[in-house]
Amino acid sequence: MHKTPSDGKSFVSETMDMLLNIEHISIIFGPPFTGLFEMDVKPPFYKAAQNCHWEEEGAFTGEVSIAMIKDCGAVYVILGHSERRNIFGESDRDINRKVHAVLKGGLKPIFCIGETLEQRQAGETEVVLRIQLEQGLTGVSSLRDVVIAYEPVWAIGTGVTAEVNQVQDTHAMVREILDGRFDEIDSVPILYGGSVKPDNSQALIQVPGVNGFLIGGASLDVVSFTSIANSVEQVQMRKL
C-alpha cells in the first residue's frame, strides 16, 4: 500500500525511461488498484493487480473483479501473497477460487507460496508448500499461464535472505511437488521473493531454478528497482 496514482505514474515512467534497452526480461508493476488506471505500459512492461475477488460481480463492497482489472489493462494478478494469507486470513480455498477466476478471465495469476520461520524451524517447509500448492491449484489442469512465486515469510521485510542452497533446494522442491500433476512444469517460471536487493540480486538470479523475482521494498525506489532489473538482464544476456 504505497504510492498514490500520480506517484505511481511518475515512478513507472521514470523506470521505463531508465530501462529502455531491456530486451530479455519482463517487468511487471503491481500497484494498488487505484494505480492501475494511470500506468501506460507496453511490452516488455506489464501491469498486475495485487488481488481480486473470485465472483464476476455482486454485493461485495470493497472488492474488485477480474473484468475491472482487465479493463485497466492489467495482464497479471498476484494471489496468495503472504500478507493476504497472514494479515487478512485468506485460506487456500479462497486463493483457489481466485486462481480459477483469473484463468477464466484470461489473465495470469502470480501464485504465491511460502512458509513462516516457525514452520521452517520445525522442518515443515515441504508439508506447508505441498498443501498450499495442491489446495491452491485444485482443479487447475494446466500451468501454462501460471507464474509461481516462492516467498519465504521469514525473509520478507526482515533483511534476512535465504542462503543460496536453501533457495535452490526449495525451488527444486516446488518443481518436484508439481511435477507429478503437470506436464509443463519445466517451463513454468518460479520467482523468488525474499528481501531481494541490488546487492544480492545477481547472485540469486543465477541460482538454479530461480526464474525471476517478486520484489518488495526494493521495488519502491527507482534506482534500486532498476538496478535489480539491469542485473537480471545482464545475467540473461550471458545465458544466450
N, C-alpha and C positions, 0 to 999 in steps of 0.2 A: 504494500500500500504506500507507494512512493510516486511523486511527480503528478502535477496537475496535467490536464490535456495540453496546455500550451508548453509546459516544461517538457513533456514527453515528445512533442512535435519538434522542439528545438534539439533535444537530445538525439533523436533519430536522424534528423537532417545533418547534424554535425558528425554523427557516427558514420553515416553513409559517405559523406564527403571525405572522411579520413580513411575509408576502406574502398576507395574507387577501384583499386586493382585486384580486389578479391575475385578469384575465379574457381577455386577448388573446394570451397566450403559454402554452407548455407548459414545465414544469420537470421535467427528468429527472435523478434521482440515480443515480450509478454507483458504489456502494460495492464493496469486496471481497466475494467470495461470502458470507462469514460475516455480513456486514451486511444481506444481503437478507432474512434471517429476521425481523429486528426492526423493520424500517421499515413502518409502516402508512400508506399514502398513498391518495389518490383524486384523480381529475382536478380541476384541471389538473396534478397532480403524478403522476409515474410513476417506476418503477424500471428500471434497466438493469444487466445483468451486464457485467463488464469483459472477459469472454472466454467461450469454451465449447469443447467438443470436438465433432467432426463425427459421431461414432458415437453410436447411441442408448444403448448400454450395452456392457459388456465389461471385459476385463482392461487397464484404462488407469489405473493407480494415480495419483492426484493430479489427475485430470481431472474435469470437471463436464459433464453432458449438458444438452441443451435441456429435457428433461422435468423435470429437477431445478430448473432455473432458472425454468421456467414455474410449477412448483408453489409457488415462493416469491413469486409474484405479479408477477414482472418482465414488462415488455412489450417491452423493447429489449435488444439485446446489442451491445456495442462490439466491432468486429472490425478487425483490421489496424492497430491503434494503432501509432504509430512505435516505442514501446518494445517491443512484441511483435515487430515486424519486426527492429529493430536490436539489441536485447539478447538476445532469445530465438530469433532466427533463423527466424521464421515466413516461409514462402515465399508467393508469390501463389497457388500451388496449394493450400496449407494453408488460406489465407483463403477461397478459392473454395469449398472443401468446407464450411467453416463457414457461409458465406453460404447455401448450399443447405440446410444442416441447420436454420438459423434460420428460413428461409422455410417449409420443410416443416413445422416445428413450430408455425407460426402466430405467431411472434414477428417483430420488426422489427429488421433489422441497421442499426447505425450504422457505415457502412463508411468507414474512414479511409484517406486517401492523403496523400502529401506527399514532397517532395524534400529532400535534405541541402544544406548550404551549398556543398559541393564540386560537386554536381550543378547547382545554380543558377548558380554562377560559371562553370561550363563550358557554360552555355546548354542544359542537358539537361532543364530542367523539363518541357517538353511531352512529351518522349520518356518520361521516368520516369512521369509521371502517366498517359499513354496505356497503358503496359504494365500499371501497377497496376490501372487501370480495366478494361481489356479482359480481362486474365487473371483478375482477382478476380471479375469478373461473367460469366465464361464460362458459357453455358448458362442464364443468367437471362433470362427472357422479358419480365419487367415490373419496373419500378422503383416500382410503386405503394406498396409497403410498405418501401421502402429510403430511408434517410437517408444522404447523403454528407457527410463531414467532411474538409475540406482543412486539414491541419496542416503548415505549413512547418517541417520539423525544425529548421532553423537559427534559428527564432524561438520555440522551446519551452524554457522554463526559463532563457533567456538574458537576458530583459528586453528583447530586441530585438523590435520589432513590424514586420511588413512595412508598407511605405508603402501609403497608400490606393490609389494607382494599381496597385501590384503585386497587392494583394488583388483589386481589381476585374478586372484582366486575367486573373488565374489562375482566378477563379471563372467568368469568361466562357469561358476555355479548357476548363474541365471540362465545361461545358454543351455546348460545340461538339463535344468528343470523343464525348459520349454521344448527341448529337442524331441521328446517323445510325443509331443502333441502337434507340432507344427513343422511342416516340411521345409519352409523357407527361413528357418531360424538363422542360418548363416548370413543372410542378407539383412536381417533386422538390426537397425542401429541401436546400440546401448550406450546411453550417455552417462557420464559420471558427474555427480553434483554434491561435492562436499568441500566447502572452503577452497574453491578453485581461485587462484590469484595469478597475477602476471609472473611471479617468481617461481611458481610450480607448474604452470600450465604446459610448458614444453615437455617436461618430464612425464607428466600424467598422460598427455595425448599419445605418447609413444608406448604406453603400457598395452600389451596385447589384449584385445577385447574391448578397449575403450575407443568409441567411435565419435566422441564429441563431448560437450559439457552442457550441464544445466547450471548456469551461473547465477549466484545470488547477489550478495553485497557488492562484489567486484563489478557487477554489471551496471551499477548506479552512476559510475563515474566514466565519462567518455574515454579518458586516457587509459585507465586500467582495462576497460572493456575492449577497446580497440587493440591494446597490447596483447591481450589473450587471443583475440581473433587473428592477429598477424602471426602469432606463434604457431597456431594450429595450421594456418595457411602455409607457412614455411615447411612444416613437417609433411603436410600433404603433397606439396610440390616435390619434395625429395623422394617421396614414395613412387612418383610417376616415372 
